Amino acid sequence: MTMFRLSITTLLISASFALQAVEQVSCQDYDVYVMRHLPKAVSENKDTDLSEEGHRMAVALSEQDFMALVDVGYTTDYKRTRQTLTPSAKQHHFEVRTYDPRDNQALVDEINKQYCGKTVMIVGHSNTVPSIVQAFDGQFEVSFAGQALPQSTQIHLDEADYGAIFHVKKEQGKVKQRMFRLGQ
């Protein structure tokens, strides 16, 4: 009887280790689009709405072919990021979730765990988009006077840069990336 219990315990422990090993494997297939929110209204308020131009661009975003492929969207908890993605989510019927822009690793982990093999759209801010792209294995080639700078160099989008969309696609562990502009 004792031997039988030991075998079941050993089997359960082995299964537990195998399950943990599977959970630790990163996702080898994802399709992630990352962009900064669209133009915001001039305001002293930290949580400002999109401008009229921003709302028009948000509708134009919803009409882009790739938006029909999106399974889930992520925005920060600011009006301008939510308003950037709302027309697309309504038109293409996908859920929009909120993420913490100070914790890219939690965002990557959640997408790897819950949306592996899916298409995800993330809307962030000028100071967070580059680090999100890099968290998904995207690369920025940074140079100055013809010399490559270290990958740890901080990258920020220009405050006036709206409509750049960074696409990072991982297929069977190989990363492909491109950047395009809304309307192109």
C-alpha positions as CSV (number, residue, x, y, z in Angstrom):
1,M,0.0,0.0,0.0
2,T,2.8,2.4,0.9
3,M,4.5,1.6,-2.4
4,F,1.3,2.5,-4.4
5,R,1.1,5.9,-2.6
6,L,4.7,6.6,-3.4
7,S,4.1,5.9,-7.1
8,I,1.1,8.2,-7.3
9,T,2.9,10.9,-5.4
10,T,5.9,10.5,-7.8
11,L,3.5,10.7,-10.8
12,L,1.8,13.8,-9.5
13,I,5.2,15.5,-8.8
14,S,6.4,14.6,-12.3
15,A,3.3,15.9,-13.9
16,S,3.6,19.1,-11.9
17,F,7.2,19.7,-13.1
18,A,6.1,19.0,-16.7
19,L,3.3,21.5,-16.4
20,Q,5.6,24.2,-15.0
21,A,8.1,23.6,-17.9
22,V,5.3,24.1,-20.5
23,E,4.1,27.3,-18.8
24,Q,7.7,28.7,-18.9
25,V,8.1,28.2,-22.6
26,S,7.6,31.5,-24.4
27,C,5.1,31.9,-27.2
28,Q,6.8,31.2,-30.6
29,D,4.0,32.7,-32.7
30,Y,2.4,36.1,-32.4
31,D,1.4,39.1,-34.5
32,V,1.7,42.4,-32.6
33,Y,0.9,45.9,-33.8
34,V,2.1,48.7,-31.6
35,M,1.4,52.4,-32.0
36,R,1.2,55.7,-30.1
37,H,-2.2,57.2,-29.5
38,L,-3.4,59.5,-32.2
39,P,-3.3,63.4,-31.9
40,K,-4.7,64.7,-28.6
41,A,-6.6,67.9,-28.0
42,V,-4.7,70.8,-26.5
43,S,-5.5,70.8,-22.8
44,E,-4.0,71.3,-19.4
45,N,-5.7,68.1,-18.4
46,K,-3.4,65.0,-18.1
47,D,-6.2,62.8,-19.4
48,T,-7.2,64.6,-22.5
49,D,-9.4,63.5,-25.3
50,L,-8.3,63.0,-28.9
51,S,-8.5,66.1,-31.1
52,E,-10.9,66.3,-34.0
53,E,-8.0,65.1,-36.3
54,G,-7.3,62.3,-33.8
55,H,-10.9,61.1,-34.0
56,R,-10.8,61.2,-37.8
57,M,-7.6,59.2,-37.8
58,A,-9.1,56.7,-35.3
59,V,-11.9,56.0,-37.8
60,A,-9.2,55.7,-40.6
61,L,-7.4,53.2,-38.4
62,S,-10.5,51.1,-38.1
63,E,-10.7,50.9,-41.9
64,Q,-7.2,49.5,-42.3
65,D,-7.2,45.9,-43.6
66,F,-5.0,44.5,-40.8
67,M,-7.5,45.7,-38.2
68,A,-9.9,43.0,-39.3
69,L,-7.4,40.4,-38.1
70,V,-7.1,41.8,-34.6
71,D,-8.2,39.4,-31.8
72,V,-7.7,41.7,-28.9
73,G,-6.6,45.3,-28.2
74,Y,-4.6,46.8,-25.3
75,T,-4.6,50.4,-24.2
76,T,-3.4,52.3,-21.2
77,D,-6.0,53.8,-18.9
78,Y,-6.1,57.2,-20.7
79,K,-8.9,58.6,-22.8
80,R,-6.6,59.2,-25.8
81,T,-5.4,55.6,-26.0
82,R,-8.9,54.2,-25.6
83,Q,-10.4,56.6,-28.1
84,T,-7.7,55.6,-30.6
85,L,-8.8,52.0,-30.6
86,T,-12.5,52.3,-29.9
87,P,-13.7,52.7,-33.5
88,S,-11.7,49.6,-34.6
89,A,-12.9,47.5,-31.7
90,K,-16.5,48.4,-32.5
91,Q,-16.2,47.8,-36.2
92,H,-14.2,44.5,-35.9
93,H,-15.8,43.2,-32.6
94,F,-12.7,42.7,-30.4
95,E,-12.2,43.2,-26.7
96,V,-10.0,46.1,-25.5
97,R,-8.1,45.4,-22.3
98,T,-6.1,47.9,-20.1
99,Y,-2.4,47.4,-19.4
100,D,0.0,49.2,-17.1
101,P,2.6,51.1,-19.2
102,R,5.1,50.8,-16.4
103,D,5.2,47.0,-16.6
104,N,5.9,45.8,-20.2
105,Q,6.9,42.4,-19.0
106,A,3.5,41.8,-17.5
107,L,1.9,42.8,-20.8
108,V,4.3,40.5,-22.8
109,D,3.6,37.6,-20.3
110,E,-0.2,38.1,-20.6
111,I,-0.1,38.1,-24.4
112,N,2.2,35.1,-24.5
113,K,0.0,33.2,-22.1
114,Q,-3.5,34.2,-23.3
115,Y,-3.1,35.2,-26.9
116,C,-0.3,33.1,-28.3
117,G,-0.8,32.7,-32.1
118,K,-3.2,35.6,-32.1
119,T,-3.1,39.2,-33.5
120,V,-2.8,41.9,-30.9
121,M,-3.0,45.7,-31.2
122,I,-1.4,47.8,-28.5
123,V,-1.8,51.6,-28.2
124,G,0.7,53.4,-26.0
125,H,2.5,56.7,-25.6
126,S,5.6,58.3,-27.3
127,N,7.8,57.2,-24.4
128,T,6.5,53.6,-24.1
129,V,6.0,52.4,-27.7
130,P,9.7,51.7,-28.4
131,S,10.2,49.7,-25.2
132,I,7.0,47.7,-25.9
133,V,8.3,46.9,-29.5
134,Q,11.6,45.8,-28.0
135,A,9.8,43.7,-25.3
136,F,8.4,41.7,-28.2
137,D,11.8,41.2,-29.7
138,G,11.6,44.1,-32.2
139,Q,14.8,45.9,-32.9
140,F,15.6,49.6,-33.4
141,E,18.9,50.2,-35.2
142,V,20.4,53.2,-33.4
143,S,23.4,55.1,-34.7
144,F,25.1,58.5,-34.4
145,A,27.6,59.8,-36.9
146,G,27.8,56.4,-38.5
147,Q,28.5,54.5,-35.3
148,A,26.1,52.0,-33.9
149,L,25.0,52.8,-30.4
150,P,24.3,50.2,-27.7
151,Q,20.9,48.5,-27.7
152,S,20.3,49.9,-24.3
153,T,20.0,53.4,-25.7
154,Q,16.7,55.0,-24.7
155,I,14.4,55.6,-27.7
156,H,11.5,58.0,-27.7
157,L,9.1,58.9,-30.5
158,D,8.9,62.6,-31.3
159,E,6.0,64.3,-29.6
160,A,4.6,65.3,-33.0
161,D,4.8,61.7,-34.4
162,Y,1.3,60.3,-34.8
163,G,0.3,57.4,-37.0
164,A,3.4,55.2,-37.0
165,I,2.5,51.6,-36.6
166,F,5.2,49.0,-35.6
167,H,4.5,45.5,-36.6
168,V,6.4,42.6,-34.9
169,K,5.5,39.1,-36.1
170,K,7.0,36.0,-34.6
171,E,6.5,32.8,-36.5
172,Q,8.1,29.6,-35.2
173,G,10.4,31.7,-33.1
174,K,11.7,33.9,-36.0
175,V,10.9,37.6,-35.7
176,K,10.0,39.8,-38.7
177,Q,9.3,43.5,-38.3
178,R,8.2,46.5,-40.3
179,M,7.0,50.0,-39.7
180,F,4.3,51.8,-41.7
181,R,2.2,54.9,-41.3
182,L,-1.6,55.1,-41.0
183,G,-3.0,55.5,-44.5
184,Q,-0.1,53.7,-46.2
